[in-house]
Amino acid sequence: MRVVNLCILLIIFLKCNAQIHSFIIHDDDTINIITKDSIKIGVWREFYNNQKLKKETVYKNGKKQGLEISWYQTGCVKQETFYNNGIIDGPITYYNKQCKKELIENYKNGIKEGLEISYYNNGHIKAEGNFKKGNLDGVYKIYNRYGKFDFESRTNIEQPDFTPDPDDTTNNSIYKVIQRNKKWKKNLIVTDLTSSMYPYAKQLNTWLHLFFVKDTAQQYFVFFNDGDKKSDAEKKIGVTGGIYTCKAKASEDLIVTMKHVIKKGEGGDSPENVVEAILTGIKKLRKPNQIILIADNWAKVRDINLITRVKIPVRVILCGVYEGMEVNVDYLNIAYKTKGSIHTIEQDIDNLQNQTINKRFNINGFDYIIKNGKIRAD
């Protein structure tokens, strides 16, 4: 009875205060307060339809302040992000649906700065690298699933080199995959052009240069940089932006577009707007037989839930993946749900639709399983 009386008094106080426009009382807490000037203040909470907590954010004068936490419907934490005056300032920690830590990124005043670490499901470090002013500073150290150092990758390239190198195709993932799959025709090529993918821009242009030597037909491209220079807090699923289309008749056409896309932005946080880029390409360009997606295996897909809108097979070429490395489940699901395929420099994985539901299968030495319509690491 005392709690009810306190709530009534609080409601009367808030309504009498001319600064308050609206608020909610939930579990005896006053939340989601909006001032008469339409400014958010205090604790804000979002809930799933079953009333489980989805997100909790603290606002100060209309801007996010301190720790923001989001949860999966299972109750596991999904993401923890620190804000200062509305800008990401501190670590962002991502978790999977099994409550296990997946990735930690660090930011300073909205720009990636400091150590980034990703983890295997068993808790061992998968990869780590240091960022400076938004760019990878040095190399990414890659570890095997037992926590032992494996190799270094993703060197930082401040000025990407797009010059074709037709004499060296041995380590060119894009060239090797497309050469193995010459039956692919009428393609729309969608390419991640955030900073981690700069080393592979040269590979793409090398393949295109060799292609135009034999064929003068146009190739259709979509490049994306995950929102131009938009802050990470502003990025929204389906409307992140930073997507550019190109009809190339020569490799020089491609270089002009690539440089323009890079000038507009470098990506920001780790998750990318992959599916938004695919949908943009399908809408703006002629209807292709399939999508060739050139992607960074280490980047999560921000808008994976939009993949049901894609009705064309997606052939995913994963850069930087070699034998014994784990394949990102986001890209496995893009291929699986579109009846497409996964491709690395060494192999073509085109039997995902033939896998038995709830039965474990192995790719590159790692186990996966299909449950509830999705491929998951097992």
PyMOL commands that set and color helices and strands:
alter all, ss='L'
color gray80, all
select helices_A, chain A and resi 2-16+173-180+195-214+232-234+251-264+274-284+304-309+329-337+352-354
alter helices_A, ss='H'
color red, helices_A
select strands_A, chain A and resi 20-26+29-35+40-47+53-60+63-64+66-71+77-84+87-95+101-108+111-112+114-119+125-132+135-136+140-143+149-153+187-192+219-224+243-248+290-296+314-319+341-343+348-349+361-363+366-371+374-377
alter strands_A, ss='S'
color yellow, strands_A
deselect
rebuild
show_as cartoon
